Amino acid sequence: MTVGASLGQDSINKGLMSGLFGALMVLVFMVIYYRLSGVIADLALALNILFLFAGLAMLGATLTLPGIAGIILSIGMAVDANVLIFERMREEFVLGKSARSGVDIGFGKAFSSIVDSQVTTLITALALFLFGTGPIKGFAITLSLGIIFNLFAVLFCTRLAYDWMFSSRKLHELKFMQFVRKPNFDFMGVKKIAFTASALLVIFGTVSFVEILLGQANLGVDFSGGSLLQYKADQPFQLKPIRDALKNGDFGSVDLQQVTGENRLIVKVKKTEETVGHLGDEITAVLAKQQGNTFVLESQSEIGSSVSNVLRNKAIEAIVISLIGVLLYLAIRFDFSFGLAAAAATFHDVLVVLGICWILDVEVNLLLVTALLTLAGYSLNDSVVVFDRIRENMGRFHEKDFNEIINISINDTLGRSMVTSLTTSLVLFALFFFGGSAIHDFSFALLAGVIVGTYSSVFIASPLLSLKKR
């Protein structure tokens, strides 16, 4: 099985190394912010990643950028699960509970939030696997494995570490840092402003979506069609000098793939032979200038628009079906209005980021679609955590107005939202600055998605619930 692919191995390696550097920054942050508990969380995260790579190896999967995207989201959700537990512990320590009591209650109260957020994302991943194409299936496989191993690492291994320290009398007190102490912002007071701003952004996103459907946006070769050329080299080669050489020529968007062990190079260009002329001869001339190697053109074919349409339609179908599945799950676990609010917030986030990319003329390709799928999973996870707290507070504060309950719930989870957004952004910043030009747009879309997703869970998803009469 191959877990999707559209980039050269050098880009994959850069993406993996920069992602690992970002993950290292997350590990350091967790130790600084949560101290001993951060060390425990880091061990659980390392165990989760180890299980994930072992699972991919057992499936014979090839690690590609969609797979890396799945790993990034898995890391974000693993960190978030630990943060949920720690923030619950913090609340108990403020009430004067002992370390053992705080840990027990923290795990108990965070359990439903963790399960709900992970299961909704798992539903998304399963829908993407069943109805998506190659790269989307690869993303879904990696994300599904990450979620399953994450639940085991956080709920079992992390708890086991605490129980061992308590039984051996090595743990007497837990201390955490805190960004915001007892926040009391009136989020519901600005919901009209937030709804207006979001409506404008969604309009831009809808226009961009229509432009993409009409084929008038900056579409990559995956969606616009183009030419595919396959070369055979007489000895091993590196992709970076070839990519740099082709970038200097007038070939437009070029994707390179290296067939490992066969000295073959696959070149995908977003232009057809009819519009470019002797495209194969021109690229062959560029490759002939590569020192110490000879490239022979083995085949040249056109990537038709019908294939591009299938890829586009399958991506849209997978996203819609996954959201329907999530809506049904949330309707069963919470209320139908919660499912609608989560689906609306997810659509909002995807359209807003798509609109931003369209305004900035970012190329729309399967990597960008993978980024949007990652964003959808992140957005759902973020919204469900806040929803879980709203449901809990509805049971605690019967006498309070629903708007006030939503405000209290958002403030209760604000510290967790800030830490999760920061840790996920650390990984994405590393990808953006050190991952290379081939995944620059991909990491930019994810960074924009984290910002938009955090904003929507606070200012859009939860306030939407207030439109429903209690």
N, C-alpha and C positions, 0 to 999 in steps of 0.2 A: 504494500500500500504506500502511496506517496501522498503526503499531506500538503496538497496544493503547491504551486510554484510559479513565479513569474519574474524572479530576480536572479542575478548571477550569484555564484557561491561566495564571491568576495563581499557582496552586499549582505548576504546572510551572516557571514562571519562578523562583519562590522556591527550588524544589528544585535547579534548575540553578545558580543563583547561589551558594547555600550549598554545593553540591557543588564548584563551582570554587574557592570559598574554602578548603574542606577540602583540595582537591588542591594549592593553593598552599602550605598548611602542610606537606604531604607533601614538596613540592619543597624547601622550606627545610630541613626535617629531614634529608633525604638529603644536602644539601650540608654541613650541620654534622657529620653522623655519618660520612659516607664521603668528604668533602672533594672532591678532584678527580674521583674515581670517581662521587661523588654528582652532580656537574655533568653528567657523561656520561650517567648514568642519567636525569637530568631531561630532557636533550635527547631521549633515546630515548622517554621517556614522553610528552613533548609531541608528538613525531612520531607516536606511536601514536594519541593522541587526535585529531590532525589527520587521519590516515588514516581513523579510525573515523567522524568526522563527514562526511568526504568520501564514504565508502562508504554511509552512511545517506542522504546527499543524492542519490547516484546511484540508489539504490533508491526514491527519492521517499518515504522514511519520515518520519512525523511524530514528533518527539521527545516522549515522554510519560514518566510516572513509571516504568513497567516498563522503558523504555529507559534511564532514568537509573540504575535498579538494575543493569542490565547493564553500564553504563559504570563504576559503582562497583566491581563485581566485576572488571572488566577492569583498572582502575587497580590494584586490590589484587594481581592476578596479575602485572601488569607489574612492579610494585615488587618482588614476591616473587622473580620470575625474576632481577632484578638483584642482589637481596640474596643469593640462592643462589650466584651467581658470586662476589660480593665476599667472602662468608664462606669459600668455598673458597680464594680468593686469600689470605685472612688465614692460613689453616692452612699454606699453603706459605711465606709470609713468616716465620712462626714457626720453620719448619725451616731458615731461612737462604737461601731461594731468592731470586734476583734479581727485579726488577720484571717483566722480560719473561718469565722462566720461570714466575713466579707467575701471571701473566695467562694464559699458554698452558695451564698445568695446571688453573687455576681454571675456565676455559671448558670444558675437556675433561671434568673430573669433574662439573661441574654440568649438562652437556648432557642426560644421561639423566633426571635429576630434573625438569628443566624440561619436556622433551618428555612424560614420563609424566604430570605434573600437569596440563599444558595439554590433552593428548589426552583424559584422563578427563573433564575439564570440557567439552570439545568434544563428546564422546559424549552427555553430559547435555543440552547445548544442542540437539543434533540431534534427540534423542528428544522434547524439549519442543516443538520446532518441528513435528515430524511428527504428534504426538498431542495437542498442547495446543490451547487456544482462543485467541482474539484477543490479549488482553494477554500470555498466556504465550508465544505465538508472537513477539510484539514483543520480549520479554525475550530469547528464544532467538536472534533475528536479531542484536541488538546484541551479545550475549555472543560469538556465533560470530565476528563480524567482529573484535571486540576480541582474541580469542585468536589468530586468523590474523595480524593486523597486529602483535600483541605478539611472536610468534615471529620475525617478520622484523626488527622494531626491535631486539630484544634480541640475538638470535644473529648478525645480520648487521651492523646499523648500529652497535651498541655496540662490537663487535669491530673494525669498520672504523676507529672513532675511536682505539682503542688502537694499532692497527697504524700509523695515520698518525703518531701522536705518537712511536712508537718509530723509525719510518723517518726522521723529521725530527729525531731526537735531542732531543726536547723533554720526554721523560719518563724519569726516572732512579730515582724512588722513589715508592711509594704508602704512605700512612698512613691508618689508620682509627681511630675511637673504638671502645670496647668496653664494653657494659653488664656482662657477666658474664665473668670470666676463668677459664678452665679449670673449668667447673662439674662437680661430681661428686655429684649428688643420687641417692639410691636410690629411683627412681620405682617400681621393681618391689616394693619393700618395703612400699608402701602400696596395692598394687593391690586387696587385699580391701576396704579402707576405701572406695576409689574406686568399686569395683563395687557395693558396698552403697548408697552415696549415689546413684549413677546409677540403680540399680534402682528406688529410691523415686521419683526424678524422672521416670523413664520411666513408672511406674505413673500418676502424675499426668497425664502427657502422653497416655497411652492412654485414661484416663477422659475427658479433654477431647476427644479424637478421637471417642470414642463419643457424647459429648454433641452434638458438631457433626453427626455422621451422623444423630442422632435429631432434629436441629433444635431442641435445647433450650439451645444456647449463645447468646452475643450475636452473632447472625449479621447481617451487613450486607445491604443490599438485593440484592446480587449473588446471595446464597445463600438468603435468606428470601422473596424476592419483595417486591412493593410497587407503587407508582404512579409512572408516568412522565408528566410534563407538559411540553409544548413551548410556549414563548412567543415572540412576535415583538415586538421593541422598535422604536420609531420612530427611534431614533438609537443610536450606539455607547454602551456602558456598561462599568462596571468590576464585577468579581465580588466584590471584598472587601466593599463596603458591603452588597451583597445577602446574602452569606453571613452577615455579622454580624447583619443584621436577621432572617433566618430562624432563626438560632441562638437568638435571644431568644424566639421563639415555641415552642409545644409541638408540634413536628413530628418529633421524634426524630432519627434519622440521615438527613441530607440530603446528596446529591451533586449538584454543579453542573457543567455543561459549557457552554462558550460556542462556538457555531458561528462560526468566524472568517470575517469578511467578510459575514455575513448578518444580523447583529444579532439572532440567535436565542439563546434560553436554554433549556437542557434541565434539568429538575429531577427527580431520582430520590429518592423518599421511601420509607422502610421502613415504610409503613403502607398499607392498602388503603382504597378509598373507603367500603367497608362499615363498617370499624371507626372511621373518622375522621369520616365524614359528608361535608359539603361541603368536601372538602380543597382542590379547585381554587379555590373561592371564597375560602377563607382565605388561601392563598398569593398569589392575585391581589390581595387586599386589602393584603398586606404589600408587594408589588411596586408597588402604586399610590402608596405613600408615598415611593418613590424620587424625589428631586427632578429635575425637568427631563427626565423620560422617561415613556413610556407603554408598558405591557406588555399585549399581547393574547394570551389563551390560544387557541392554534391546535388543540391536540389533547391528549387525556388517555387513557392506556391502562394496563392492569395488567400487571406483570411476574410471570408465573405461576411457581409452584413447580417446574413441569416444566422450564422454562428453567434455573432455579437448580440443579436436580438434575443436568442435563447439564453445567453448568459445573463443579460439584463433582466429578462422576465423571471428567470429562476431565482435571482437574487431578491427581487421584489416579492415574489410568491413566498419565499422562505421567511422574510421579515414579517409579512402580514400574518402568516399561519402561526409563527412563534408568538406574536402579540395576542392573537386570539386564545392560544393556550394559556398564556399568562393571565389574561383577563378572566378566564374561567376558573383558574386556580385561586386567584385573589377573591373572586366572587364567592367561592366556597369557604375560604379561610377567613375572610373579612366580611365584605359586603360588595354587592355589584358596583356600587358607586366608587369603591376603592379601586376595583379593577379598571373601570373607565378612566379614573384619574391617572393611574399608573400608565395606561396605554396612551392617553393624551399627552402626558409629560414626555414619554419616550418618543412619540411622533414629533413633538415640539423640538426635542434636543437634536434628533436626526435632521430635521428640516432646517433648523437654525445653523447647524454646522455645515450642512450642504450649501446653504445660502452664503455663508462666509467664504467657503472654498470657491464658490462660483464668482463672487465679487472679486476675489483675489486671483481669478483665472487659474486655479489649481486644476491639474489634469484629473479627469474622472476616469479611474481604472479600477481593476479588481482589488488593488491594494487599498484604495480609498473606500471601496465597499466594505472591505474587512475592517477598516478603521471605524466605519459607521456601525457595523455589527458589534464591535467591541464597546463602542459608546452606548449602544442600546442596552447591553448587559450591565454596564456600569450605572446607567441611569435607573434601570429597574432596581438594582441592588440598593441604591441610595434612597429611592422613594419608599421601598418596602420597609426599610429600617425606621423611617419616620412614621409610616403608617402603623407599624407595630406599637410604637410608643403612644400614638393617638388612641388606638384601640384600648391599650392598658389604662390610659388616663380617663377614658370615657367610663370605665368601670370604677375608677377611684373618685372622680369629681362629678357626681350626678347632679349636684346643684349648680354647677358652673355652665355658662353659655358655651356653645360649641366652638365659636370663634376663639374664646379664651382658652379652651382646651387645646386647640390647634397651636395657639401661640406658646402655651406652656410646653407642649410636646416638641416643637421645633427648637425652643431654647434648651430643653433637656438634652437633645441630641446634637446641639451645635458643636460642642467640643469634639465629638466623634466625627462629624462631617468635616471639620477643619483638618484633623489629623489624617483621615483617610485621603482627602484631596491632596494634602501636602505629600504624603508618602507615594501616592500614585504619580504625582507630578514629578517627583525626583527621578523616577525611572524614565519618564517621558522626556524630561529635559536632557538626560544623558543620551537618549536616542536621537533627539533633535540636534544636539550640538556635536555628537561624536559618531553618529550612526552612518554618516556619509550622505551624499546628495541623492542617492537612489531611494532612500526612505525618508527624505526630508519632509516631503508633503504628507506622507503617512503619519509621521510623529507629530507634525503640526496639527493635523486633523484630530488626533487623539488628545493633544493638549487643549485645543479649543473645546473638545467634547467634555473633558473633565471640568473645566470652568463652567460651561453651559449646564452640564448635568448637576453639579452642586447647586448652581443658582436655581434650576428648575425644581429640585426636590424641596427647596425652602420656600421659594416665592411662587411656584406654579402648582406642583402636584398637590401639596397639602392645602393651600387656599382653595383649590378646585372643589375640595370636599365640602367647603362651606356653602356651595351653591345648592347642595342637597338639603332639603328640610329635615330636621332631626325628628 
